């Protein structure tokens, strides 16, 4: 089945990828894997263009979930103080700065298990304000009801982020306060409301190659592929259960990017958390493997990110540019 991996306009994307097929892709000799990923990437995207998004924590800390990677959980002592939901003016000022810095999408994250309806009303005002600035809007607020998803759509929301995190069978070892089905249910509510989906996961949490293949196969077998697929490298935060996780080999990380590109050809594959620890060569390989989106700005919610001058320098050296 590997020969069917190059999706073109005449051979539309598949939604029946098996774990074995994805594992076989990821296990190809590296030059062959990159060649296949480049073929898919060039069939669907301009390989010289990078979408730039900015992520702001609009409500930090105090989350009741116990995600083993997250410094915002109340279950772990990471030195992070819980804050209140930001005021509208503060959020819009940050959005204007992001646009001035070259971002085309503004993402807002709140450390909630699930928002209350009164929270949705306040976030809706933020969404409307971001859209008025000419930016795409994205939020990640935790689990949603069907009614909340429709309220966000009515506010003009473009994208909702809700990651699967890892392969289904590994999920219980990462979080116990919600189920995999809870995540799938929220994705269903978002789709039913007509909002585009941003959904990916985190690698380097102790999983093996089969676990990484399981994550990509699950994403690629959703009824509709996510329009954005963020691939995060674990940021090890002191005080969390995964603080001492072994770093993932950079080549293995690039293999995940390539598999995401091949199996979900229309998606923006976003090189997300963990970039700060990557050297420029690793990031360049990720772009070669099909990543065509990054988060810009010096912070991603609560952890560090690549400084904007370094991004600008790398893209210039590669002959690549941000696209709006």
N, C-alpha and C positions, 0 to 999 in steps of 0.2 A: 504493500500500500504506500510505500514511501514515494513512488513516482507520482502519486496523485497530490503531493504536497504543494506543488506550485499552482496557486489559485490565480486565475486570470478572469477577465470579463466573460470569457467563453466557458470558464470552469469555475462557477461561483464557490464561495467559502463553504466548507463542510461544517456540520454540527454533530458529527458522530465520531469524533476522535476518541480512540481508546488509549488507556494508559500505556499499553504495550507499544502502540504506534508512536506516541510521544517519546517514550523512553528510547525507542529505536532511533528517532530523529536526534535526540540529545546525545546519543552515543556514537553518532557518525564521526568519522575523522573530521577534525576541526575545519580544514579547508573546504570539505564537501558541505558541511553544515552551513558555513558562512555563505558559500556560493548559492545554496538553495534559499537561504534567508534573503540574500540580496535580490534574487530573482523575484521573489514575492514582493519585497519592498518596492522595487522599481516598477512593478506592474500596477501598484496601487497608490504610490506616494512619490513625491519629489525627494530623492535621497540627499539633497543639499539643504533641505529646510527642516527647522526644528521649531515645534510649538513651545512657547514659553508660558508657564502658569506660575502664579504666586499663591502660597498657602498661608493663611492667617488663623491663629487660634483665637476665636472670638469668645470662648469660654474655656478656661484652663483649669485642669486638675479637679479633684474631688469625684472622680468617676467611680461608681460602685462595681464596675466590672473588674475581673481579675486577670486580664490579658497579661501573659507572662513577660511580654516585651515592653509593656507600656509604663512610662514613668508617671502617668497621670492617674493611675489606679490608687484608690485609698488603701488597698491591700499592702502596698509597699512603701517603705520609707526611702524616698529618693530626694528629699529636700525640696520638693516642689509644693508651693502653697496654692491652695484652691482660690480661684478668682470668680468674679461675677461676669455675667454676660456683658460684653462691651456695649457702649452706647453707639447709636447709629452714626453720629458724626465722626467718632474715632475710626469706625470701620471704613467709612467712605473716604476719609483722609488717607488711610492705608491703601485703598483701592486706587485712588488717584496717583499715589506714588508708584504703585506697581505698574500702572499703565504708562507713566512717564519713563519707567525703567525698561519698557519693552514687552510687558506681559500682555497677552491677549485673553487670558482666562484668570479669573480671581476666585479662589477657593477658600471657603470658610469652614472651620472645624470647631465643633463644640464637644467637650468631654461629658457627654450624657450617655446613659444606657439607652434612654428613649426620651425624646422631648415631650413636654406637656403642650397642650394646645395653645396656652398663652405664650409659650416660647416660639411656636410656629409663627404667630402673628408678628412678633418682633423680628424674627429672621426674615419673614416675607418683606418687611420694609427694607432690610439690608439688600435683599436680592433685587428689588426694584431699583434701589439706588445704584447698585453696581451695574445693572443693565443700562440705566440712564447715562452712565459714563462711557458706554460703548464697549464694555467688556462682557465676555461670556461669564456666566455665574455657575458656581458649583458649591454644594454644601455637603458636609458629612456630620450627621447629628445623632447617629445611632439607629436603633430600630424605629420603623415608621408604621403607623396604621394606614389603611387605604385612604381614609379621609385626610390624614395629614399629607400624604403624597399628593393628593389632588389639590390641597391648599397651596402647596409649594409650586405646583404646576401653574395654578392660577396667578401666583405672584410673578411668574415668568422664569422660573428656574430652568436652566439649560441642562445641568448634569447633577446627579446625586451619586456620591461616593459611598460605597459599602463593600469593603474588601472581604473575600473569603478567607484570607490569611494563609491557609495551608491546605494540604490534602484532607479529604473528609475523615480518614481513619486516624489522622494525627491531631485533629482539632481538639479532642478532649484533653490532650496533654498540654495545650496552650491556654485554654480558657474553659472554665467550668460554669460560668454564670449565664451563658446562653448557648444554644445549640446551633449546629450547622444549618438545620432547617429554619431556625429563626432568621438567619442571614438570607437564605434563599427566599423566605416569605417576604422580607423587606424588598429584595430585588424585584419580586413579582409585583408588589404594590407600586414600585417606581415605574416599572414597564407599563403596567395597566394605566397609570396616570399620564403616560406619554412623555415622560422625562427620560433623557438619555442616561445611560448607566456608565459609571466609572467604577471598575471592580478589578482588583488584582490580588496581590498577596505579598508575603514576606518570605525571603529565603535566607538560609543561614541560621535557622532556629534549631539545628541539630538533626534535621531530616537528611535522608540519603537521596541519591539521584532518583530512585523510584518515587519518593515522596514529592520531589519537585515535579516529576512528570505527572503525578496525580493531581497536583494543583493546576497545572496548565491544561491537562485533559478535562478537568471539571469545568474550567472557564470556557474552553473551546467547545464544550458540549452543551452549553446553555442554549435554550431555544433561540435566543438572539445573542450574538457576541456583544460584550461590552464595547461601547464606542471608545472608551479609554481604558487601558490596562496598565495600572501602575505596578511596576516590579520593584520592590523594596529590598535592599540588603539590610539585615538586622543591624540596628544601632544598639550596641551593648551599653546599657545604662546601669550604673552602680545602684544597688538596692532592689533591682528586679531579678526574678529567678533566672533570667537568661543573661545576666551580666557577664558570666564566664563562658559563654558559648564559644566554641572554636570558630575563628573566622572562616568564611567560605572561600575556597580557591577562586580567584578572579576569572579564570577560564571557565569554571563551572557556572559562574554567574552569567557570563556572556552566553553560554549555551542555553540558559533559561530564556534570555532575551530573544535569541534566535528562534527557539521553539514557540514562544508567544507570537512572534511575527509571522512565522509560517502557518500556524494554526488559526490565527485571527487576523487575516490580511488587511481588513478595512480599518482596524483599530489604530488609534494613537497608542503606541507602546511607550509608557513613560518611565524613564530612568529616574527613580524617586529617591527615597531615603537611602542614606549610606554613601552618597556621592562624595561627601566631604573626605572620606577615608580612601577614595579611589584616586589613583594617579591618572594623569591625562591619557596615557596609553590605554588604560582599561576603559575609560569613558569613550575613547575613539573606537575601540573594538565594539562597544555596545551600540554605537551609532552605525557601524558597519554591519552589525547583526540585525539592525532594523529598529532600534529605538529612535523615535522621532519626536520626543517630548521630554521636557525637564521642568522641575520646579526651580525657579530663581528666587534669590533672596537669601539672607544670611541665617534664617531659621525656618525649620519645618515644624510647626506647632511648638514643640519645646526643645527639640534637638537641633544641632548645628547643621548648616548647609554650606555649599560652595559660595564663596564671596563673588559678587557679580563681576568684578574685574577679571577673575580667573576664567569665568565662563566666556566672557567676551573675547579674551585672548585665545582660548582653545578653539572657539568657533571660527575666529579669523584665521588661525593657523591651518584649520581643516578646510577652509574655503566654504564654510557653511554659514547660514544666517537664520535668524528668527523669522517666523512667518506670523502674520496676524490673521 
